[in-house]
C-alpha cells in the first residue's frame, strides 16, 4: 500500500513535504510581488542553503552591528514556499531575503521580469 500522499503534496509536478507547506501559499507563489531589491537564494536541498542564508543575512542586515544575529536565520531569510512562522512577506522591509528549493518554472513571475537577485 502506497501512502506517499500522506507525506507528499504534489503541485504542478513538484513534490512538497505536506507537513511543512500550506497549499494556499504555494498556489499564490506565482503572483507574489517581487521587489527590485529582493534577493532569493534558490538552491537544491542539502546544498548549503542554510549556510548561504546565514552569510547573506548577516551581510545584508549587518548582524554584528544590529544584533540581528540573535534572530533565527529562518526569520531573516525565510523559505518562500514554507512560511512556517507565518511572516507577512509584504510588510517585510527592503531588502528582503528569501530562500527556496522551488524549480525555475514555479518561482514567482516577477522574479523573471524584475531586477531581483
C-alpha positions in Angstrom: 0.0 0.0 0.0 1.5 3.3 -1.1 0.9 6.2 1.3 3.0 8.9 -0.3 0.0 11.2 -0.4 0.1 11.2 3.4 3.6 12.8 3.4 3.9 14.5 0.0 1.9 17.2 -1.7 2.2 17.1 -5.5 1.7 20.6 -7.1 2.4 21.2 -10.8 4.8 18.2 -11.0 6.8 19.1 -7.9 6.6 17.3 -4.5 6.4 19.3 -1.3 6.6 17.9 2.2 3.0 18.0 3.3 3.7 18.8 6.9 5.6 22.0 6.1 3.6 23.5 3.2 0.3 25.2 3.0 -1.4 24.8 -0.3 -2.8 28.3 -0.4 0.7 29.7 -0.1 2.0 27.5 -2.9 -0.9 28.4 -5.2 -0.1 32.1 -4.8 3.7 32.0 -5.2 3.4 32.7 -9.0 1.7 36.0 -8.4 3.8 37.1 -5.4 5.0 40.7 -5.9 8.8 40.7 -6.3 10.7 44.0 -5.5 13.7 45.1 -7.4 15.9 44.8 -4.4 14.8 41.3 -3.3 17.4 38.6 -3.0 16.3 35.0 -3.5 18.6 32.1 -2.6 17.4 29.3 -4.8 19.2 26.0 -4.3 18.8 22.3 -4.4 18.1 20.7 -1.0 21.1 19.8 1.1 23.5 22.1 -0.9 24.5 24.6 1.7 21.3 26.7 1.7 21.3 27.4 5.5 25.0 28.5 5.3 24.2 30.8 2.5 21.1 32.2 4.3 23.2 32.8 7.4 26.1 34.5 5.5 23.9 36.7 3.3 21.6 37.8 6.1 24.5 38.8 8.3 25.9 40.8 5.4 22.7 42.5 4.4 21.5 43.2 8.0 24.9 43.9 9.4 24.3 41.4 12.2 27.4 42.3 14.1 26.1 45.9 14.4 22.4 45.5 14.7 22.4 42.3 16.8 20.3 40.6 14.2 22.5 37.5 14.5 20.3 36.7 17.5 17.2 36.4 15.2 16.7 32.9 13.8 18.1 32.5 10.3 14.7 31.2 9.1 13.2 34.6 10.1 15.9 36.7 8.5 15.8 34.7 5.2 12.6 32.7 5.3 11.8 29.9 2.8 9.4 31.3 0.3 7.3 28.2 -0.1 7.5 27.1 3.6 6.3 30.1 5.6 6.3 28.1 8.8 6.4 31.2 11.1 3.6 32.9 9.2 5.6 36.0 8.4 4.0 38.8 6.5 6.3 38.9 3.5 4.6 42.0 2.1 5.3 44.1 5.2 9.0 43.0 5.4 11.4 45.9 5.0 13.6 46.0 1.9 15.9 44.4 1.1 14.1 41.1 1.6 16.0 37.9 1.6 14.2 34.6 0.8 15.4 31.1 0.3 13.7 28.5 -1.8 14.0 25.0 -3.3 11.4 25.7 -6.0 12.3 24.8 -9.5 12.5 27.7 -12.0 9.1 27.0 -13.5 7.5 27.6 -10.1 9.2 30.8 -9.0 7.2 34.0 -9.0 6.7 35.5 -12.4 8.1 38.8 -11.1 11.5 37.2 -10.5 11.9 36.6 -14.2 11.0 40.2 -15.0 12.5 42.4 -12.3 16.0 43.2 -11.1 15.8 41.0 -8.0 18.9 38.9 -7.5 
